[in-house]
Amino acid sequence: MKISCRWLKEFLPALKASPRTIADRLTNTGLEVEAVEERGGGLEKVVVGEVVKVDRHPNADRLSLCAVTDGKKTHSVVCGAPNVTVNKKYPLALIGARLPNGMEIKQAKIRGVDSEGMLCSAKELGLKGDASGLLTLDDEAPAGKSFVVYYGLNDTILDVAVPPNRGDLLSHRGMAREVSAIFFLPFKDLKSPVLKGGYPIGDYVSVKVEDSAGCPRYCARVVRGVRIAPSPRRLQTRLELLGVRPVNNVVDAANYVMLETGHPLHAFDHRFIRGGVLKIRKAGESQTFETLDHENRSLLKDDLLIADSEGPVALAGIMGGKMSEVREDTETLVLEAASFHPGRIRSTARRLGIQSESSYRFERGVNPETVSLAIDRLTELIISLAGGEASGDRIDIYPKRVKATRLALHQAEIERTLGISIRQAEVKKILGRLGLAPSAVKGGFKVGAPSFRQDLTREIDLIEELVRFTGYDKIPSDLPRIAVRSPRQSPASAVESEVRAFFSAHGFFETIHYGFCDRQELEKARYEGPTVSLSNPLSQELSELCPTLLPALLGTYRKNRLKVSGPLKFFEIRPIFLPPSVEIRRLTAIYGGAAGPKNWQGLNRAMDFFDGKGILEALMAEGKINPVDFRTAEKNEFHPGQSVEILTGETCLGFFGKVHPEILRRYEIDDAVYAFDLDGAGLAGLWRKTTPAFRPLSPYPTVTRDLALVMDRSLSHDAILRVIQEAKVPALKEVFLFDVYEGEKLPAGKKSLAFSLVYENPERTLTDKEVNDAHFALVDVLAQKLGVVLR
């Protein structure tokens, strides 16, 4: 929220503190001031200049020689602007002026003629506006007056980060009330204007509130005979300083009163209110509606609308409609001020992706008690700027008035919560400064929270107000007293900790992504399953609960690939969500790139399918999960023919394979990327925690025998290893596959696998006969069970 210090002082005439001091004090009370902008700096030597004579430059066709007075002295100025005119007034930068663009004004000869200053455009003064011509000032501007003062630029703007629960601070009136409490200054509040009108509002419009839960209060007034024109320059400047674009005198008046009171207001052109009636109702059946920004919005049945007899004219509390906007020929206005339900406005605005100044305030709650003040202020301002006559009465539908919240505050609870004692007199003083009307009772106070403080609902809220104004620095620093005990983990959490350690040890980086995603991102990753959609998403990109972790991991892979040329490995353990309300713990990992860094032999090989298979086998061995089988399976996310199902017995633990090339193309990834997706709960249920045991190194040598077997091409490596394990060959320590051969020297449909078998006895040296007997006994078992033969 941008706050003008000059405007604050209109509410606080006794405020003498500097803008920096105000910013510091606001920050100390929990309202962080993110920026302090001094406006008008560098324009001290720019004044209002009046052109009294214009001649053609003797040496240049496109330049003029102007005589410009500053009220005391006439200066000769060479000017190239096409719109310079006699008896008109423009900003005059005198000799020594330094403009915001860094230009320093010096006396100079331009095409042989002395120039004693410069007439300025808006852009040259750091203002918004046309750079092709001079900034023309009003005829009433006094020659010689400081341009900064005349134009209203002598101000300091505070950019305050207003907490979401403090909607009362989204106005200069509300912020002035807060500053009044901070500096203990008298607050000069607004007075409701007395408006004179001679015709009944019912001759023009009637109002029906059909959804009183969505609209607790609605006010309307009519002003006829207005003339649409630009606002006065000082009003435009004040709006521009606060980041609001001037439009015309009616729209600017509505924005001005909003910034002043915190109440969003709207003006309709009476000609386009069909049937002369405004209805505040739900949208009902699905329909579209064109808003002021020329966008067609799709509405849901519970969206709150302002409608006439034929259809919607505004999205309540968010944005007006294109059809009923104020135009250059508008003569009769219907003015609106209201209080809408914050949750209803928030859900519609978030879904449609709109954040207007109006919705920003309604989402945080506006005070229904001052709706009438706001509409009367707007009516008065429009009449002063655009002329016209107000209706003699206003429509005010307010069936259920807001009652002041009564709260109890106990002195003992203050001390228990804050750890310090605040004198009762000081407590009463602070509460009184905040307008809470405290009354002393035994052991504390009774407090009435005013209607503008909708955030005060509990005793702890009052204690927070006390510490804000007492000073957070008064709270003593003390470490909490916590009994030291061993951390307790559920079995599933303990398994996840071990799995995280395993992947970290294998070079994987853990990622933590949002649990939300976009449907388009899921389609990009070829996900075609059902999803759980959020009814009130934070944004369109976070509108679905994630049914898979792969898209987020691929996005992270791509971002890192732009910066890293080596191997990339990522994993994540978190829930996924499937309809209607199923939450499943998943472990998903991806890897790709070179298997290692570049070395003296050149680039290392690229990681492939078998790197991941080895990691999965090591993971299963870590958790004593066996047997583990890999069975070919088709999965939409994986390359056809290059994905497998991971099984233990008949239980499917997940899938593993090469990511589909179409997905990699969509993510602009050139690597071959592999991924595996495991059932986290299933993994945890099968995991067997073991305590590492020490085994001394054997002092006796190992014996290695190679074994080349010919078998059917369909026979898997896993099947051979399983038979070897079941044979329980004495002294067999390890088995390694070192060669696979399929060639002309083998019969059709056959292949050859070559293994190295390592034998060892930890108690003595093995003899050749012992090794040979065990070795060929194993060959016989393999031949009997699998039909393999020695090559």
C-alpha positions in Angstrom: 0.0 0.0 0.0 1.5 3.3 -1.1 0.9 6.1 1.4 1.4 9.8 0.8 2.9 11.6 3.8 1.3 14.9 2.7 -2.1 13.2 2.7 -1.4 11.7 6.1 -0.9 15.2 7.5 -4.3 16.2 6.4 -5.6 13.7 9.0 -2.9 14.5 11.5 -2.2 18.3 11.4 0.1 18.0 14.5 2.3 15.4 12.8 5.9 16.8 12.7 7.9 13.6 12.4 9.9 13.1 9.2 8.9 10.5 6.7 11.9 8.4 7.7 10.9 8.5 11.4 7.3 7.6 10.5 8.6 4.6 8.4 10.8 3.4 11.3 8.0 3.6 13.9 5.6 1.8 11.6 8.1 -0.9 11.0 8.7 -1.2 14.8 5.0 -1.9 15.3 4.9 -4.7 12.8 4.0 -2.7 9.6 7.1 -3.1 7.4 7.8 -0.1 5.3 9.5 -1.6 2.2 10.5 1.7 0.5 10.6 5.5 1.2 10.4 7.4 -2.0 11.3 11.1 -2.0 9.4 12.6 -4.9 10.2 15.9 -6.7 13.9 15.7 -5.9 16.2 17.3 -8.4 13.6 19.7 -9.7 14.3 22.5 -7.2 15.4 25.0 -10.0 12.4 24.2 -12.2 9.7 26.9 -12.1 6.4 27.8 -13.9 7.4 29.8 -17.0 5.2 31.9 -19.2 6.1 32.4 -22.8 5.6 36.0 -23.8 7.1 36.0 -27.2 8.0 33.4 -29.9 10.2 34.1 -32.9 11.7 31.9 -35.6 15.3 30.9 -34.8 17.5 32.9 -37.3 19.7 29.9 -38.1 17.3 26.9 -37.8 13.9 26.2 -39.4 12.7 23.8 -36.7 13.8 25.8 -33.6 12.0 28.7 -31.9 13.5 31.6 -30.0 11.2 32.2 -27.0 11.1 34.9 -24.4 10.0 33.2 -21.1 9.3 35.0 -17.9 9.6 33.5 -14.4 7.6 36.4 -12.9 10.8 38.4 -12.1 13.0 38.1 -15.1 12.6 37.3 -18.8 14.9 34.6 -20.2 15.8 33.9 -23.8 15.3 30.2 -24.4 15.8 28.2 -27.6 13.0 25.6 -28.0 12.4 22.8 -30.5 9.0 21.7 -29.3 6.2 22.0 -31.9 3.5 23.0 -29.3 5.2 26.2 -27.8 2.7 29.0 -27.9 2.6 32.6 -26.8 0.9 33.3 -23.4 1.0 29.6 -22.5 2.8 28.3 -19.4 5.3 25.4 -19.3 7.9 24.1 -16.8 11.1 26.2 -17.1 14.4 24.6 -16.0 16.7 27.5 -15.0 20.5 27.6 -15.3 21.9 25.1 -12.7 18.9 22.8 -12.7 19.7 19.0 -12.8 16.9 16.9 -14.3 16.0 13.3 -13.3 17.5 12.0 -16.6 20.9 13.4 -15.4 20.9 16.5 -17.7 22.4 19.6 -16.2 21.1 22.9 -17.6 23.8 25.3 -18.5 23.9 28.5 -20.5 24.7 27.5 -24.1 24.8 28.7 -27.7 22.4 26.8 -29.9 23.0 27.4 -33.6 24.7 30.7 -32.6 22.0 32.0 -30.2 22.3 32.1 -26.4 19.8 29.9 -24.5 19.2 30.7 -20.8 17.3 27.6 -19.7 15.0 24.9 -21.1 11.3 24.5 -21.5 10.5 20.8 -20.5 8.4 17.9 -21.5 6.8 15.5 -19.0 9.4 12.8 -19.8 12.3 15.2 -19.2 10.9 15.8 -15.7 10.5 12.1 -14.9 6.7 12.2 -15.3 4.4 10.1 -17.4 3.2 11.9 -20.6 4.0 12.7 -24.2 7.7 13.3 -24.9 7.1 14.9 -28.3 5.9 18.2 -26.9 6.1 20.5 -23.8 4.1 19.8 -20.7 1.4 22.5 -20.8 0.4 23.9 -17.5 -2.9 25.5 -16.5 -3.4 29.2 -17.3 -3.9 29.9 -13.6 -0.4 28.6 -12.7 1.5 31.6 -11.3 4.7 32.4 -13.2 7.8 31.8 -11.1 6.2 29.4 -8.7 8.2 26.2 -7.9 7.1 23.6 -10.4 7.3 20.9 -7.7 5.0 22.8 -5.3 2.6 23.8 -8.1 2.4 20.3 -9.5 2.0 18.6 -6.1 5.3 16.6 -6.4 6.7 17.8 -3.0 5.7 14.6 -1.3 7.2 11.4 0.2 5.6 8.0 -0.6 5.8 5.2 1.9 5.4 1.7 0.5 3.9 -0.3 3.4 3.5 -4.1 3.5 0.0 -4.4 5.0 -0.7 -7.7 6.7 -3.6 -9.7 5.1 -5.8 -9.3 8.3 -5.5 -5.5 8.4 -7.9 -4.4 5.7 -8.5 -1.2 7.8 -5.0 0.0 6.8 -5.6 0.0 3.1 -6.5 3.7 3.1 -5.0 7.0 4.2 -7.7 7.4 6.8 -6.9 4.0 8.2 -3.1 4.5 8.1 -3.5 7.9 9.7 -5.5 6.4 12.5 -2.6 3.9 13.1 0.0 6.7 13.0 -2.1 8.7 15.4 -1.9 5.8 17.9 1.8 5.4 17.4 2.7 9.1 17.9 -0.2 9.7 20.3 -1.6 12.6 18.2 -5.1 13.9 17.7 -6.9 12.3 14.7 -8.9 14.7 12.4 -11.5 12.3 11.0 -13.6 12.8 7.9 -17.0 14.4 8.2 -19.9 13.1 6.2 -20.9 15.8 3.8 -24.4 17.4 3.8 -25.7 16.9 0.2 -28.6 18.8 -1.3 -30.7 17.3 -3.9 -34.2 17.9 -5.3 -35.3 14.6 -6.9 -35.9 11.1 -5.5 -33.5 8.4 -6.4 -36.4 6.1 -7.2 -37.1 8.0 -10.4 -33.8 6.5 -11.8 -33.0 3.2 -10.1 -34.0 0.7 -7.5 -31.9 -2.0 -5.7 -32.6 -5.6 -4.7 -30.2 -7.5 -2.6 -31.0 -11.2 -3.3 -27.9 -12.5 -1.7 -27.6 -10.8 1.7 -24.9 -13.2 2.9 -22.7 -12.1 0.0 -23.6 -8.4 0.4 -24.2 -7.3 4.0 -24.7 -3.6 2.9 -25.3 -1.8 -0.3 -25.7 1.9 -1.0 -26.5 3.8 -4.2 -26.9 7.4 -5.2 -27.7 9.1 -8.5 -25.9 12.2 -9.8 -27.4 13.8 -13.0 -26.1 16.5 -15.3 -22.4 15.7 -15.0 -19.8 16.6 -17.6 -17.0 14.0 -18.2 -13.6 15.7 -18.5 -10.0 15.3 -17.3 -9.5 15.8 -13.5 -7.6 18.8 -12.2 -3.8 18.4 -12.5 -3.2 18.2 -8.7 -5.7 15.4 -8.3 -4.1 13.5 -11.2 -0.7 14.0 -9.7 -1.8 12.7 -6.3 -3.1 9.6 -8.0 0.0 9.1 -10.2 2.2 9.4 -7.1 0.3 6.5 -5.6 0.5 4.3 -8.8 -3.0 4.9 -10.0 -3.5 5.9 -13.7 -5.9 9.0 -14.1 -8.8 8.3 -16.5 -11.5 11.1 -16.1 -13.0 13.2 -13.4 -15.6 10.5 -12.4 -13.3 7.5 -12.3 -10.5 9.5 -10.7 -12.9 10.7 -8.0 -13.9 7.1 -7.2 -10.2 6.1 -7.0 -9.4 9.1 -4.8 -12.1 8.3 -2.3 -11.1 4.6 -2.3 -7.5 5.6 -1.4 -8.9 8.0 1.2 -11.4 5.8 2.9 -10.5 2.3 1.9 -13.9 1.7 0.3 -13.9 0.6 -3.4 -16.6 2.5 -5.3 -18.1 2.2 -8.7 -20.0 4.5 -11.1 -22.4 3.1 -13.7 -23.7 5.0 -16.7 -27.5 5.1 -16.0 -28.4 4.7 -19.7 -27.1 1.1 -19.6 -28.8 -0.1 -16.5 -31.7 -2.0 -18.2 -35.0 -1.8 -16.4 -33.7 0.8 -14.0 -32.9 -1.9 -11.4 -29.7 -3.3 -9.8 -29.8 -6.8 -8.3 -27.0 -8.2 -6.1 -27.3 -11.9 -6.8 -25.5 -15.1 -7.6 -24.5 -15.7 -11.2 -26.7 -18.8 -11.4 -26.4 -20.8 -14.6 -23.0 -20.7 -16.3 -22.5 -17.6 -18.5 -19.8 -15.3 -19.7 -19.4 -11.6 -18.9 -17.1 -8.9 -20.5 -15.3 -6.9 -17.9 -13.8 -3.4 -18.2 -10.4 -4.9 -19.4 -12.2 -6.3 -22.5 -11.9 -9.9 -21.2 -14.7 -12.4 -21.4 -15.0 -14.1 -18.0 -16.6 -17.5 -17.5 -18.8 -17.4 -14.4 -19.8 -20.1 -11.9 -23.2 -20.2 -10.2 -22.0 -18.9 -6.9 -20.1 -15.9 -8.2 -21.5 -12.7 -6.9 -22.8 -10.2 -9.5 -24.3 -6.8 -9.8 -27.0 -7.3 -12.5 -29.8 -5.3 -14.1 -33.1 -6.7 -15.4 -31.4 -8.5 -18.3 -28.0 -9.6 -17.1 -24.7 -8.8 -15.3 -23.3 -5.3 -15.3 -20.4 -5.9 -12.8 -18.4 -8.6 -11.0 -19.3 -7.6 -7.5 -16.3 -6.2 -5.6 -13.9 -7.1 -8.5 -14.4 -5.2 -11.7 -17.1 -3.4 -13.6 -18.6 -4.4 -16.9 -17.6 -3.0 -20.3 -21.2 -2.3 -21.2 -22.1 0.0 -18.3 -18.7 1.9 -18.0 -18.6 5.7 -17.8 -18.1 7.3 -21.3 -17.3 10.7 -22.7 -21.0 11.5 -23.2 -22.2 10.1 -19.9 -24.6 12.6 -18.1 -26.3 10.5 -15.4 -24.4 8.4 -12.9 -25.5 5.6 -10.6 -22.9 5.4 -7.8 -22.3 2.2 -5.8 -20.7 1.6 -2.4 -21.0 -1.8 -0.7 -19.6 -4.3 1.7 -19.1 -7.8 0.2 -18.2 -11.1 1.8 -14.4 -11.4 1.7 -14.3 -15.1 1.0 -16.7 -14.9 -1.9 -14.7 -12.1 -3.6 -11.4 -13.9 -2.9 -12.5 -17.2 -4.5 -13.9 -15.6 -7.6 -10.9 -13.2 -8.1 -8.4 -16.1 -7.6 -10.2 -18.4 -10.0 -10.5 -15.7 -12.7 -6.9 -14.5 -12.2 -8.0 -10.9 -11.4 -6.5 -8.7 -8.7 -7.9 -5.3 -8.9 -7.6 -2.5 -6.3 -11.2 -3.2 -5.5 -10.8 -7.0 -4.9 -7.6 -6.4 -3.0 -9.6 -4.5 -0.4 -12.8 -6.5 -0.3 -10.8 -9.8 0.1 -9.4 -8.3 3.3 -12.7 -6.9 4.6 -14.1 -3.4 4.5 -16.0 -1.8 7.3 -19.8 -1.9 6.6 -20.4 0.9 9.0 -18.7 3.5 6.8 -20.1 2.6 3.4 -22.5 5.6 3.6 -19.7 8.0 4.4 -17.7 6.7 1.3 -20.6 7.2 -1.1 -21.4 10.6 0.2 -17.8 11.6 -0.1 -17.7 10.4 -3.7 -20.9 12.2 -4.5 -19.6 15.5 -3.1 -16.3 15.1 -5.0 -17.9 14.3 -8.3 -20.2 17.4 -8.1 -17.2 19.6 -7.4 -15.2 18.1 -10.3 -17.9 17.3 -12.9 -20.9 19.4 -11.8 -24.3 17.9 -11.6 -27.0 17.4 -9.0 -27.3 14.6 -6.5 -30.5 12.8 -5.7 -32.2 14.0 -2.5 -31.8 10.6 -0.9 -29.7 7.5 -1.2 -30.6 3.8 -1.2 -29.1 2.1 1.8 -29.8 -1.6 2.4 -28.3 -2.7 5.6 -30.6 -5.3 7.3 -28.2 -6.6 9.9 -25.9 -4.0 11.5 -22.4 -5.1 12.7 -22.2 -5.2 16.5 -19.0 -4.2 18.3 -17.1 -7.3 19.4 -16.7 -7.4 23.2 -13.5 -9.0 24.5 -12.0 -9.7 27.9 -8.3 -9.0 28.6 -6.8 -10.4 31.7 -3.6 -8.9 33.3 -2.4 -12.4 34.3 -2.7 -13.6 30.7 -0.7 -10.6 29.4 2.2 -11.5 31.8 1.9 -15.3 31.0 2.1 -14.7 27.2 4.7 -12.0 27.0 6.8 -12.8 30.0 6.8 -9.2 31.1 4.5 -7.1 33.2 2.8 -4.0 31.7 1.3 -1.6 34.1 -2.5 -1.4 34.1 -2.4 2.3 33.4 -0.2 1.7 30.4 -2.5 -1.0 29.1 -5.4 1.3 29.3 -3.6 4.1 27.6 -2.6 1.9 24.6 -6.0 0.4 24.2 -7.5 3.8 24.4 -5.2 5.1 21.7 -6.4 2.3 19.4 -10.0 3.3 19.9 -10.9 0.1 21.8 -12.7 1.9 24.7 -11.3 -0.2 27.6 -13.2 -0.4 30.9 -11.4 -1.7 33.9 -12.8 -4.8 35.7 -11.3 -7.1 38.3 -8.1 -8.6 37.0 -8.1 -6.8 33.6 -10.3 -4.9 31.1 -13.4 -5.2 29.0 -12.8 -4.0 25.5 -15.0 -3.2 22.6 -13.4 -3.8 19.2 -14.6 -1.2 16.7 -16.2 -2.3 13.4 -13.1 -1.3 11.4 -10.9 -3.7 13.4 -12.3 -7.0 12.1 -9.0 -8.7 13.0 -9.6 -8.4 16.8 -11.6 -11.5 17.7 -9.6 -13.1 20.6 -7.8 -12.1 23.8 -4.5 -13.0 22.1 -5.2 -10.3 19.4 -5.4 -7.7 22.1 -2.1 -8.9 23.7 -0.5 -8.6 20.2 -1.6 -5.0 20.0 -0.1 -4.3 23.4 3.3 -5.7 22.5 3.3 -3.9 19.2 3.0 -0.5 20.9 5.0 -1.4 24.0 7.9 -2.6 21.7 9.0 -6.0 20.7 12.4 -5.2 22.0 11.0 -5.1 25.5 10.4 -8.9 25.3 13.3 -10.7 27.0 15.3 -13.1 24.9 15.3 -16.6 26.5 16.0 -20.0 25.1 13.0 -22.3 25.5 13.5 -25.1 28.0 13.2 -28.4 26.2 13.8 -31.8 27.7 16.5 -33.6 25.7 15.4 -37.0 24.5 16.1 -39.2 21.6 14.1 -38.4 18.5 11.1 -40.7 17.9 10.2 -41.8 14.4 7.5 -43.9 13.0 8.7 -47.0 11.2 7.7 -45.5 7.8 9.6 -42.3 8.7 12.7 -44.3 9.8 12.7 -46.1 6.4 12.4 -42.8 4.5 15.4 -41.5 6.4 17.4 -44.6 5.4 16.2 -44.3 1.8 17.2 -40.6 1.7 20.7 -41.5 3.1 21.0 -44.2 0.4 20.2 -41.9 -2.5 22.4 -39.1 -1.1 25.3 -41.6 -0.9 24.7 -42.5 -4.6 25.0 -38.9 -5.7 21.3 -38.0 -5.9 20.1 -34.5 -4.8 16.7 -34.4 -3.0 14.1 -31.9 -4.3 11.1 -30.4 -2.6 8.4 -29.2 -4.9 4.9 -27.9 -4.4 2.2 -30.5 -4.0 0.2 -28.5 -6.6 0.6 -28.4 -10.4 -1.0 -27.3 -13.6 -3.1 -29.6 -15.8 -1.0 -28.4 -18.9 2.2 -29.5 -17.1 0.7 -33.0 -16.5 -0.3 -33.3 -20.2 3.2 -32.2 -21.1 4.5 -35.3 -19.2 1.9 -37.5 -20.9 -0.1 -38.0 -17.8 -3.7 -39.0 -18.7 -5.1 -40.1 -15.4 -7.6 -38.4 -13.1 -6.7 -35.5 -10.9 -8.0 -33.6 -7.8 -8.8 -30.0 -8.7 -8.7 -27.2 -6.2 -11.8 -25.1 -5.8 -9.8 -22.1 -4.7 -6.2 -22.4 -6.1 -3.4 -19.9 -5.3 -2.9 -19.5 -9.0 -3.8 -21.2 -12.3 -0.3 -22.9 -12.3 -1.2 -24.5 -8.9 -4.7 -25.6 -9.6 -4.3 -29.4 -9.3 -3.1 -31.7 -6.6 -0.1 -33.6 -8.0 -0.9 -37.1 -9.1 2.7 -37.8 -10.1 6.1 -36.3 -9.2 7.7 -36.8 -12.6 6.7 -33.4 -14.2 8.3 -31.3 -11.4 11.5 -33.4 -11.4 11.8 -33.0 -15.2 11.4 -29.3 -14.9 14.2 -29.2 -12.3 16.3 -31.4 -14.5 15.9 -29.0 -17.4 16.7 -25.9 -15.3 19.9 -27.5 -14.0 21.0 -28.9 -17.4 21.2 -25.2 -18.6 23.9 -24.6 -16.0 25.5 -28.0 -15.4 27.2 -30.2 -18.1 27.9 -33.3 -15.9 25.6 -36.0 -14.5 22.3 -35.0 -13.0 20.5 -37.1 -10.4 17.4 -36.0 -8.4 14.9 -37.8 -6.2 11.8 -36.8 -4.2 9.7 -38.5 -1.5 6.3 -37.0 -1.0 2.6 -37.8 -1.3 0.7 -37.8 -4.6 -3.1 -37.4 -4.7 -5.7 -39.3 -6.7 -9.5 -38.8 -6.8 -11.7 -38.9 -4.9 -9.4 -38.4 -1.8 -6.5 -40.9 -2.0 -3.1 -39.9 -0.7 -0.2 -42.1 -1.7 3.4 -41.8 -0.7 5.8 -42.0 -3.7 9.5 -42.2 -4.2 10.4 -40.9 -7.7 14.0 -40.4 -9.0 15.4 -39.4 -12.4 19.0 -39.4 -13.7 20.8 -38.6 -17.0 24.0 -37.3 -18.5 27.5 -38.6 -18.3 28.3 -41.4 -15.8 31.2 -39.4 -14.4 33.2 -36.3 -15.0 35.5 -35.8 -18.0 38.9 -37.6 -17.5 42.2 -38.0 -19.4 40.6 -40.5 -21.6 38.0 -38.1 -22.8 34.2 -37.9 -22.1 32.9 -40.7 -19.9 30.0 -42.9 -21.2 26.4 -41.7 -20.7 24.4 -43.3 -17.9 22.0 -45.9 -19.2 19.3 -48.3 -18.1 21.6 -50.6 -16.2 22.9 -47.8 -14.0 19.4 -47.4 -12.7 18.8 -51.1 -12.4 22.0 -51.4 -10.3 20.9 -48.6 -8.0 17.4 -50.2 -7.6 19.0 -53.6 -6.8 21.3 -52.0 -4.3 18.3 -50.2 -2.7 16.4 -53.5 -2.4 19.5 -55.2 -0.9 19.8 -52.3 1.6 16.3 -53.1 2.8 16.7 -56.9 2.6 13.8 -57.0 0.1 14.0 -60.2 -2.0 13.5 -61.7 -4.4 13.2 -58.7 -6.8 12.2 -59.2 -10.5 12.1 -56.8 -13.4 9.4 -57.6 -15.9 8.8 -55.8 -19.1 5.8 -53.4 -18.9 4.4 -50.6 -21.0 3.9 -47.2 -19.2 2.7 -44.0 -20.8 5.6 -41.9 -19.4 8.3 -44.3 -20.6 9.9 -45.2 -23.9 8.1 -48.1 -25.6 10.0 -51.3 -25.0 12.4 -49.7 -22.5 10.4 -49.9 -19.2 9.9 -52.5 -16.6 7.7 -53.3 -13.7 9.5 -53.8 -10.4 8.2 -56.9 -8.5 8.8 -58.8 -5.3 6.8 -61.9 -5.5 3.4 -60.7 -6.8 3.7 -57.3 -5.3 4.4 -54.4 -7.6 6.7 -51.9 -6.1 6.7 -49.5 -9.1 8.1 -48.9 -12.5 11.5 -48.0 -14.1 12.5 -47.1 -17.5 13.7 -44.5 -20.1 11.6 -41.4 -20.2 9.5 -41.1 -23.4 11.3 -39.1 -26.1 8.2 -37.0 -26.8 8.2 -35.9 -23.1 12.0 -35.0 -23.3 11.3 -33.0 -26.5 8.5 -31.0 -24.8 10.8 -30.2 -21.9 13.7 -29.4 -24.3 16.0 -32.0 -22.8 18.6 -33.5 -25.1 19.8 -36.2 -22.7 18.6 -39.7 -22.4 16.8 -39.5 -19.0 15.8 -42.5 -16.9 13.3 -42.5 -14.1 11.8 -44.9 -11.5 8.7 -44.4 -9.5 8.2 -46.5 -6.4 5.4 -47.0 -3.9 6.8 -45.5 -0.8 4.3 -47.2 1.6 4.9 -50.6 -0.1 8.7 -50.1 0.2 8.4 -49.2 3.9 6.3 -52.2 4.6 8.8 -54.6 3.1 11.9 -52.9 4.4 13.9 -54.8 7.0 16.2 -52.8 9.2 19.4 -54.6 10.0 22.2 -53.7 12.3 25.6 -53.6 10.4 27.9 -56.4 11.7 31.6 -56.5 11.6 33.3 -59.3 9.6 37.1 -59.5 9.7 38.9 -59.7 6.4 40.0 -63.2 5.4 43.7 -63.8 5.4 43.3 -66.6 2.9 43.3 -66.1 -0.9 40.2 -66.2 -3.1 40.0 -68.5 -6.2 38.2 -67.3 -9.4 36.7 -69.6 -12.0 35.0 -68.3 -15.2 31.9 -69.9 -16.5 30.4 -69.4 -20.1 26.9 -70.8 -20.5 24.8 -71.2 -23.6 21.1 -70.8 -23.1 17.8 -69.8 -24.7 17.7 -66.1 -25.6 14.6 -65.7 -23.5 16.3 -66.9 -20.3 17.0 -63.9 -18.0 20.1 -63.1 -16.0 18.0 -62.9 -12.8 16.8 -66.5 -13.3 20.4 -67.8 -13.4 21.4 -65.8 -10.3 18.4 -67.1 -8.5 19.3 -70.8 -9.2 22.9 -70.1 -8.1 21.7 -68.5 -4.8 19.3 -71.4 -4.2 22.1 -74.0 -4.8 24.0 -72.6 -1.8 27.4 -73.7 -3.1 30.0 -73.9 -0.3 32.6 -71.2 -0.3 31.0 -69.3 -3.2 31.4 -65.7 -2.3 30.5 -63.6 -5.4 29.2 -63.9 -8.9 29.9 -61.3 -11.7 28.5 -61.2 -15.2 31.3 -60.0 -17.5 30.2 -60.8 -21.0 27.1 -61.3 -23.1 27.4 -62.7 -26.6 24.9 -63.3 -29.4 26.5 -64.1 -32.7 27.0 -66.4 -35.7 28.9 -69.1 -33.8 25.8 -69.8 -31.6 22.7 -71.7 -32.7 19.6 -69.7 -33.6 17.7 -68.4 -30.6 20.6 -68.9 -28.3 22.9 -66.5 -26.3 26.0 -66.9 -24.1 26.5 -65.3 -20.7 29.9 -65.4 -19.1 30.3 -65.2 -15.3 33.2 -64.9 -12.9 32.7 -66.9 -9.7 34.8 -66.1 -6.7 35.4 -68.8 -4.0 36.8 -68.2 -0.5 37.1 -70.0 2.8 37.7 -67.6 5.7 39.4 -70.4 7.8 41.9 -72.0 5.4 43.2 -72.1 1.8 40.9 -73.9 -0.7 42.3 -76.7 -2.8 41.8 -77.0 -6.5 39.8 -80.1 -6.0 37.4 -78.4 -3.6 36.9 -75.5 -6.0 36.5 -77.8 -9.0 34.0 -80.1 -7.3 31.9 -77.1 -6.2 32.2 -75.4 -9.5 31.1 -78.3 -11.7 28.4 -79.3 -9.2 26.9 -75.9 -9.8 27.1 -76.4 -13.6 25.1 -79.6 -13.2 22.4 -77.8 -11.2 22.1 -75.1 -13.8 21.9 -77.7 -16.6 19.2 -79.7 -14.8 17.0 -76.7 -13.8 17.5 -74.3 -16.7 18.8 -76.4 -19.6 22.0 -74.5 -20.0 25.2 -76.0 -21.4 28.9 -75.1 -21.1 30.1 -73.1 -24.1 
